[in-house]
Amino acid sequence: MNRHWNSYLNKTLSRRELLRVSSTGFGSLALAGLMSAEQARAAADPLAVKAPHFPARAKRVIFLFMHGGPSQVDTFDYKPLLKRDHGKPLPFARPKVVSSETFNLLQSPWGFKQYGQSGAWVSDLFPKLAQKVDDICFIKSMHGSNSRHGGALLELHTGSDTFIRPSMGSWVTYGLGSENSSMPGFVTICPTQSHGGANNFGSAFLPAPYAGTSIGSVGIAARDARIPFIANTETPRQVQRVEIDYTQEMNRRQLETTGPDQALEGRIESFELAFRMQAEAPDLQDISGESEATKKMYGLDNPITEDFGRQCLMARRFSEKGVRFVQVSHTYKWDQHENLKRDHAQNAAEVDQPIAALLTDLKARGLLQDTLVLWAGEFGRTPTAQASDGRDHNPEAFTVWLAGGGVKAGLSYGATDDYGYYSVEKKVHFHDLHATMLHLLGMDHLKLTYRYAGRDFRLTDVHGNVVEGILG
């Protein structure tokens, strides 16, 4: 039987021809074996709304990224012993791996006060945000694994400081889809181009539709940051539809020939999304309809706050229209190895009013309750001095805060040592932060997986625990 079958094949098809015509089928079988049922559904319509694993407290995320590493002991982590022991040596050992040499303890140039019913400590750097502490959950015991900007940025954004992995915005969009079929599920406004660059908002091995869509970049004023080529005034919409349909037909024929091709599939989806975006994105980016009171609240009338204020206002507009994950970046300004007093003051002045306005606006519109706002840098700073007026990188202890989306408002969680060098009480790693964010969005970080190269990957890798103490 086998001899006769082989003889027949040899007469009708060469071995090379057999492999060629069968390759698509083999690829499909292999793909079916590798893909989970969840991935198969996602392949049909990548940005379709997907049900969470369990009832969610948050529907969307706004991530306020402070690139460079704000100093926890000069912002939200009050350490009176720093003032008492200013100029003295640190009374315990520094970490084994530090960025560079530091000297004696350096007191904060700013005073601290308690605010709100929660009595949260906030420095004089953030007078506007201080009025919102009863809406905020501070995590004062954060720690990471990397003291260098590149690794630390990747760890914050992707969960890995050593490998290229999908960003947290991509994981969120993969898990939940987009609430607006005419907009990307993940948008990043004026993102950084350094310290990992696009890897911080890329989808890596997740399908291309889950990558962040960048609007502008560092060095481009927010007023000039636009989704490029979104308006076509030369070709009527119905003609565009015919052109795209023809292009998509050719792409799908190519896909039938080649079998699974992530890059080609991504192009097919991007063409369709770009066509739909023309109907909604231009109006979303046009803030002329916002009231003068709203623009003033965000600081658009002040050259100091105008740029970041515009980013925050756009974040509210995108979130309100169903974009699942929006990131805005204050890039790259918080790395004060020297000139701490001058530059941290300037940085805080640029973001304080816009962030307070964002929280106020979201709350007034009923959006804060199901929008998770995250404020974070990639690490903190040392309580010891670098040069005469600076602080070095410190991944051992820093503060992040969250608001809305199901977290306990008016809470300060965890603690550092007496000088703010190490997290010592209720420590929270980036993996724990990611697990908690996914939990608030209704996703079990252990179950949100994607099979790639024979292994199930997740945002938290093999780590992470939900921080139950901050859940409302």
C-alpha positions as CSV (number, residue, x, y, z in Angstrom):
1,M,0.0,0.0,0.0
2,N,2.7,2.5,1.0
3,R,4.8,1.5,-2.0
4,H,1.9,2.1,-4.4
5,W,1.0,5.4,-2.6
6,N,4.6,6.7,-2.8
7,S,4.7,5.6,-6.5
8,Y,1.6,7.7,-7.1
9,L,3.0,10.7,-5.4
10,N,6.2,10.5,-7.2
11,K,4.3,10.5,-10.5
12,T,2.0,13.3,-9.7
13,L,3.8,15.7,-7.4
14,S,7.4,16.2,-6.7
15,R,8.4,16.3,-3.0
16,R,9.1,20.1,-3.3
17,E,5.6,20.7,-4.8
18,L,3.9,18.6,-2.1
19,L,5.6,20.6,0.7
20,R,4.7,23.8,-1.1
21,V,1.0,23.1,-1.5
22,S,0.7,21.5,2.0
23,S,2.6,24.2,3.9
24,T,-0.5,26.3,4.6
25,G,-2.3,23.3,6.0
26,F,0.7,22.3,8.1
27,G,1.0,25.8,9.4
28,S,-2.7,26.0,10.3
29,L,-2.4,22.7,12.2
30,A,0.6,23.9,14.1
31,L,-1.0,27.2,14.8
32,A,-4.2,25.5,16.2
33,G,-2.0,23.4,18.5
34,L,-0.1,26.4,19.8
35,M,-3.0,28.8,20.2
36,S,-5.3,28.8,23.1
37,A,-9.0,29.2,22.6
38,E,-8.6,32.8,23.9
39,Q,-5.9,33.5,21.3
40,A,-8.1,32.1,18.5
41,R,-11.0,34.4,19.4
42,A,-8.5,37.3,19.6
43,A,-7.2,36.5,16.1
44,A,-10.7,36.9,14.6
45,D,-11.2,40.4,16.0
46,P,-8.2,41.5,18.0
47,L,-9.7,44.7,19.6
48,A,-13.2,43.3,20.2
49,V,-14.4,43.8,23.8
50,K,-13.6,40.7,25.9
51,A,-15.2,39.7,29.2
52,P,-12.9,39.9,32.2
53,H,-12.2,36.8,34.3
54,F,-14.3,38.2,37.2
55,P,-16.2,41.5,37.9
56,A,-13.9,44.4,37.4
57,R,-13.5,47.6,39.5
58,A,-11.7,49.4,36.7
59,K,-12.5,49.6,33.0
60,R,-9.5,51.6,31.8
61,V,-6.1,52.9,32.9
62,I,-4.3,56.3,32.7
63,F,-0.6,56.0,33.4
64,L,1.2,59.2,34.3
65,F,4.9,58.3,33.8
66,M,7.6,60.5,35.5
67,H,10.7,59.5,33.5
68,G,14.0,59.8,35.4
69,G,13.0,58.8,38.9
70,P,11.4,61.3,41.2
71,S,12.8,61.4,44.8
72,Q,10.4,59.8,47.3
73,V,12.0,61.7,50.2
74,D,11.3,65.0,48.5
75,T,7.8,64.3,47.4
76,F,5.6,61.9,49.4
77,D,7.8,60.0,51.9
78,Y,8.4,62.3,54.8
79,K,11.6,61.6,56.7
80,P,12.2,64.0,59.6
81,L,15.4,62.2,60.6
82,L,16.9,63.4,57.3
83,K,16.7,66.9,58.6
84,R,18.0,66.0,62.0
85,D,21.0,64.0,60.6
86,H,21.7,66.1,57.6
87,G,25.4,65.9,56.7
88,K,26.0,62.7,58.7
89,P,27.0,59.3,57.3
90,L,24.3,56.8,56.5
91,P,24.2,54.7,59.7
92,F,23.8,51.4,57.8
93,A,25.2,49.7,54.7
94,R,24.3,50.8,51.2
95,P,23.1,48.2,48.7
96,K,25.8,46.0,47.2
97,V,25.0,47.3,43.7
98,V,24.6,51.1,43.4
99,S,24.6,53.4,40.4
100,S,27.6,55.4,41.6
101,E,29.1,56.8,44.8
102,T,27.1,59.0,47.2
103,F,28.1,60.8,50.3
104,N,26.4,61.8,53.5
105,L,22.7,62.2,54.3
106,L,21.0,65.1,52.5
107,Q,17.9,66.8,54.0
108,S,15.0,67.7,51.7
109,P,15.0,71.3,50.6
110,W,11.2,71.3,51.0
111,G,8.9,71.2,53.9
112,F,6.2,68.6,54.4
113,K,2.6,69.0,55.7
114,Q,-0.3,66.7,56.3
115,Y,-3.4,67.1,54.2
116,G,-7.0,65.9,54.1
117,Q,-8.8,63.6,56.4
118,S,-6.3,61.0,55.7
119,G,-3.4,63.1,57.0
120,A,-1.2,62.1,54.1
121,W,2.2,63.8,54.1
122,V,3.0,65.8,50.9
123,S,5.9,68.1,50.3
124,D,5.6,71.7,49.2
125,L,6.5,70.6,45.7
126,F,2.8,69.5,45.1
127,P,0.4,72.1,46.6
128,K,-2.4,71.3,44.1
129,L,-2.1,67.5,44.3
130,A,-1.9,67.8,48.1
131,Q,-5.6,68.8,48.0
132,K,-6.5,65.5,46.4
133,V,-4.8,63.1,48.9
134,D,-8.2,61.7,50.1
135,D,-8.7,60.4,46.5
136,I,-5.2,58.8,46.4
137,C,-3.7,55.5,47.5
138,F,0.1,56.0,48.1
139,I,2.3,52.9,48.0
140,K,5.4,53.9,49.8
141,S,7.2,50.6,49.8
142,M,7.9,50.0,46.1
143,H,11.1,48.4,45.0
144,G,12.5,47.2,41.7
145,S,15.4,45.1,40.5
146,N,17.5,47.5,38.3
147,S,19.4,50.7,39.2
148,R,19.8,51.7,35.5
149,H,17.3,53.7,33.6
150,G,17.0,51.3,30.6
151,G,16.4,48.2,32.7
152,A,14.2,49.9,35.2
153,L,12.0,51.4,32.5
154,L,11.5,48.1,30.8
155,E,10.7,46.4,34.2
156,L,8.1,49.1,35.0
157,H,6.5,48.9,31.6
158,T,6.9,45.2,30.7
159,G,7.7,43.3,33.8
160,S,11.2,42.3,32.5
161,D,14.4,44.3,32.7
162,T,16.4,41.8,30.6
163,F,14.2,40.6,27.7
164,I,11.9,42.3,25.3
165,R,8.3,41.6,26.5
166,P,4.9,43.1,25.8
167,S,4.1,46.3,27.6
168,M,1.5,46.4,30.3
169,G,-0.7,48.5,28.0
170,S,-0.5,45.7,25.4
171,W,-1.4,43.1,28.0
172,V,-4.4,45.0,29.2
173,T,-5.7,45.5,25.6
174,Y,-5.0,41.9,24.8
175,G,-7.0,40.8,27.8
176,L,-10.0,43.2,27.5
177,G,-10.0,44.6,23.9
178,S,-11.0,48.2,23.2
179,E,-14.3,49.9,24.1
180,N,-14.1,51.9,20.9
181,S,-13.7,50.1,17.6
182,S,-12.7,53.4,15.9
183,M,-9.7,54.0,18.1
184,P,-6.7,52.0,19.2
185,G,-7.0,50.2,22.5
186,F,-3.6,51.6,23.8
187,V,-2.4,55.1,23.2
188,T,0.8,56.7,24.4
189,I,1.2,60.5,24.2
190,C,4.7,62.0,23.7
191,P,6.5,58.8,24.7
192,T,10.2,58.5,25.4
193,Q,12.6,57.4,22.7
194,S,15.4,56.5,25.1
195,H,16.0,53.8,27.7
196,G,14.2,51.1,25.8
197,G,12.3,53.5,23.5
198,A,9.4,51.8,21.6
199,N,10.0,48.6,23.6
200,N,8.3,50.3,26.5
201,F,5.0,50.5,24.6
202,G,5.4,47.7,22.1
203,S,3.5,44.4,21.9
204,A,6.6,42.2,21.4
205,F,5.3,38.7,20.6
206,L,1.6,39.7,21.1
207,P,-0.2,40.4,17.9
208,A,0.5,43.9,16.4
209,P,-2.9,45.4,17.1
210,Y,-2.1,45.4,20.9
211,A,1.0,47.7,20.5
212,G,0.7,51.2,21.7
213,T,-0.1,53.9,19.2
214,S,2.3,56.8,19.8
215,I,1.0,60.3,19.4
216,G,4.0,62.6,19.1
217,S,7.2,61.8,20.9
218,V,9.7,63.4,23.3
219,G,10.8,66.7,22.0
220,I,7.5,67.5,20.3
221,A,5.2,69.9,22.0
222,A,1.9,68.4,23.0
223,R,0.1,71.0,21.0
224,D,1.8,69.6,17.9
225,A,1.4,65.9,18.8
226,R,-1.1,64.4,16.4
227,I,-1.9,61.0,14.9
228,P,-0.2,61.5,11.5
229,F,-2.1,61.4,8.2
230,I,-5.4,60.9,10.0
231,A,-7.4,63.2,7.7
232,N,-7.5,62.6,3.9
233,T,-9.0,65.6,2.2
234,E,-8.0,64.5,-1.3
235,T,-9.7,61.1,-1.7
236,P,-13.5,60.6,-1.0
237,R,-14.3,58.1,1.7
238,Q,-16.1,55.7,-0.6
239,V,-13.0,55.7,-2.9
240,Q,-10.8,55.0,0.0
241,R,-13.0,52.1,1.0
242,V,-12.6,50.6,-2.5
243,E,-8.8,51.0,-2.4
244,I,-8.5,49.4,1.1
245,D,-10.8,46.5,0.1
246,Y,-8.6,45.8,-2.9
247,T,-5.4,46.0,-0.8
248,Q,-6.9,43.8,1.9
249,E,-7.9,41.2,-0.7
250,M,-4.3,41.0,-2.0
251,N,-3.0,40.8,1.6
252,R,-5.4,38.0,2.5
253,R,-4.5,36.0,-0.7
254,Q,-0.9,36.4,0.4
255,L,-1.8,35.2,3.9
256,E,-3.4,32.1,2.4
257,T,-0.2,31.3,0.5
258,T,2.2,31.9,3.3
259,G,0.2,30.7,6.3
260,P,0.3,32.5,9.6
261,D,2.3,35.8,9.3
262,Q,2.1,38.1,12.3
263,A,3.5,41.1,10.5
264,L,1.1,40.7,7.6
265,E,-1.9,40.1,9.9
266,G,-0.9,43.3,11.7
267,R,-0.9,45.3,8.5
268,I,-4.3,44.0,7.6
269,E,-5.7,45.1,11.0
270,S,-3.9,48.5,11.0
271,F,-5.4,49.4,7.6
272,E,-8.9,48.7,8.8
273,L,-8.3,50.6,12.1
274,A,-6.7,53.6,10.3
275,F,-9.7,53.8,8.0
276,R,-12.2,53.8,11.0
277,M,-10.1,56.3,12.9
278,Q,-10.6,59.0,10.3
279,A,-14.2,59.3,11.5
280,E,-13.4,59.9,15.2
281,A,-9.7,60.7,15.9
282,P,-9.7,64.2,14.4
283,D,-12.5,65.4,16.7
284,L,-11.0,63.7,19.7
285,Q,-7.7,65.5,19.1
286,D,-9.5,68.9,18.7
287,I,-9.9,70.5,22.1
288,S,-11.4,73.7,20.8
289,G,-14.8,72.6,22.2
290,E,-13.6,72.4,25.7
291,S,-14.7,75.2,28.0
292,E,-12.3,78.0,28.9
293,A,-12.7,77.0,32.5
294,T,-11.6,73.4,31.7
295,K,-8.6,74.6,29.8
296,K,-7.6,76.9,32.6
297,M,-8.1,74.2,35.2
298,Y,-5.5,72.0,33.3
299,G,-3.1,75.0,33.1
300,L,-3.3,75.6,29.4
301,D,-3.2,79.3,30.0
302,N,0.3,79.0,31.6
303,P,3.4,78.3,29.7
304,I,4.8,76.2,32.6
305,T,1.8,73.8,32.8
306,E,0.5,74.1,29.2
307,D,2.4,71.1,27.7
308,F,1.7,68.5,30.4
309,G,-1.7,69.9,31.0
310,R,-2.6,69.3,27.3
311,Q,-1.4,65.7,27.6
312,C,-3.6,65.2,30.7
313,L,-6.6,66.7,29.0
314,M,-6.1,64.5,26.0
315,A,-5.8,61.5,28.3
316,R,-9.2,62.3,29.8
317,R,-10.7,62.7,26.3
318,F,-9.3,59.4,25.0
319,S,-10.4,57.5,28.1
320,E,-13.8,59.0,28.0
321,K,-14.2,57.7,24.4
322,G,-13.2,54.2,25.3
323,V,-9.4,53.9,24.8
324,R,-8.5,51.2,27.3
325,F,-5.0,52.3,28.3
326,V,-3.6,55.8,27.9
327,Q,-0.1,56.8,28.9
328,V,1.3,60.3,29.2
329,S,5.0,60.9,29.9
330,H,6.9,63.7,31.5
331,T,10.1,62.9,29.7
332,Y,13.1,62.8,30.6
333,K,13.3,65.3,33.5
334,W,13.4,63.7,37.0
335,D,17.0,62.5,37.0
336,Q,18.6,64.9,39.4
337,H,22.1,63.8,40.2
338,E,22.7,67.5,40.8
339,N,20.6,70.6,40.9
340,L,17.9,68.8,42.8
341,K,16.3,71.9,44.3
342,R,16.1,73.8,41.0
343,D,15.0,70.9,38.7
344,H,12.7,69.0,41.0
345,A,10.9,72.3,41.7
346,Q,10.6,73.0,37.9
347,N,9.4,69.5,37.2
348,A,6.7,69.5,39.9
349,A,5.5,72.9,38.8
350,E,4.9,71.5,35.3
351,V,2.8,68.5,36.4
352,D,1.2,69.4,39.8
353,Q,-1.8,71.5,38.5
354,P,-2.5,69.3,35.4
355,I,-2.5,66.0,37.5
356,A,-4.8,67.6,40.1
357,A,-7.0,68.8,37.3
358,L,-7.2,65.4,35.8
359,L,-8.3,63.8,39.1
360,T,-10.9,66.6,39.6
361,D,-12.2,66.3,36.0
362,L,-12.5,62.5,36.1
363,K,-14.3,62.6,39.4
364,A,-16.7,65.3,38.2
365,R,-17.6,63.3,35.1
366,G,-18.1,60.1,37.1
367,L,-15.1,58.4,35.4
368,L,-12.7,58.2,38.4
369,Q,-14.6,55.3,40.0
370,D,-13.8,53.0,37.0
371,T,-10.6,54.6,35.7
372,L,-7.4,53.5,37.4
373,V,-4.9,56.4,37.5
374,L,-1.3,55.3,38.1
375,W,1.6,57.8,38.9
376,A,5.1,56.3,38.8
377,G,8.7,56.7,37.9
378,E,11.2,53.9,37.2
379,F,12.8,54.1,40.6
380,G,13.4,56.6,43.5
381,R,16.5,58.5,44.7
382,T,19.0,58.0,47.5
383,P,18.6,59.9,50.8
384,T,22.3,60.4,50.6
385,A,23.9,63.2,48.6
386,Q,25.5,63.1,45.2
387,A,27.6,66.1,44.4
388,S,26.4,69.0,46.6
389,D,22.8,69.1,45.6
390,G,21.7,65.8,44.0
391,R,20.6,62.2,44.6
392,D,21.5,59.0,42.9
393,H,19.2,56.2,41.5
394,N,17.6,54.1,44.1
395,P,15.5,51.0,43.1
396,E,15.4,49.8,46.7
397,A,12.6,52.2,47.8
398,F,10.3,54.7,46.1
399,T,6.7,55.8,46.1
400,V,4.0,55.3,43.4
401,W,0.3,56.3,43.8
402,L,-3.0,55.2,42.4
403,A,-6.4,56.7,42.3
404,G,-9.9,55.6,41.4
405,G,-10.5,52.2,39.8
406,G,-11.2,50.3,43.0
407,V,-8.3,51.2,45.2
408,K,-8.6,52.4,48.8
409,A,-8.7,56.2,48.7
410,G,-6.9,58.2,51.4
411,L,-4.5,55.3,52.2
412,S,-0.7,55.3,52.7
413,Y,0.5,51.7,52.3
414,G,3.9,50.3,53.3
415,A,6.9,52.1,54.6
416,T,10.6,52.7,54.2
417,D,13.3,52.8,56.8
418,D,13.9,56.0,58.9
419,Y,15.8,57.6,56.0
420,G,14.0,56.3,53.0
421,Y,16.7,54.1,51.6
422,Y,15.0,50.7,51.8
423,S,11.5,49.5,51.6
424,V,11.0,47.6,54.8
425,E,7.2,47.2,55.6
426,K,4.7,45.6,53.2
427,K,7.1,45.7,50.3
428,V,5.6,45.9,46.8
429,H,7.6,44.9,43.7
430,F,6.7,45.9,40.1
431,H,5.4,42.4,39.6
432,D,3.0,42.9,42.5
433,L,1.9,46.3,41.1
434,H,1.2,44.7,37.7
435,A,-0.8,41.8,39.3
436,T,-2.8,44.3,41.3
437,M,-3.6,46.5,38.2
438,L,-4.8,43.5,36.3
439,H,-6.9,42.3,39.3
440,L,-8.6,45.7,39.4
441,L,-9.4,45.3,35.7
442,G,-11.0,42.0,36.4
443,M,-8.1,39.8,35.2
444,D,-6.2,37.1,37.0
445,H,-2.6,37.7,36.2
446,L,-2.0,33.9,36.4
447,K,-4.5,33.3,33.7
448,L,-3.8,36.1,31.3
449,T,-1.3,34.2,29.2
450,Y,0.0,34.0,25.7
451,R,1.7,31.0,24.2
452,Y,4.9,31.9,22.4
453,A,7.9,29.7,21.5
454,G,6.3,26.7,23.4
455,R,5.8,28.6,26.6
456,D,2.9,30.4,28.3
457,F,4.0,34.0,29.0
458,R,2.3,36.5,31.3
459,L,3.0,40.1,32.4
460,T,4.2,39.0,35.8
461,D,6.2,36.1,34.4
462,V,6.6,33.6,37.3
463,H,6.2,36.3,40.0
464,G,3.6,38.7,41.5
465,N,1.0,38.8,44.1
466,V,-2.1,41.0,44.3
467,V,-1.6,43.7,47.0
468,E,-4.9,43.0,48.8
469,G,-4.3,45.8,51.3
470,I,-4.9,48.5,48.8
471,L,-8.1,47.1,47.3
472,G,-11.3,49.1,48.1
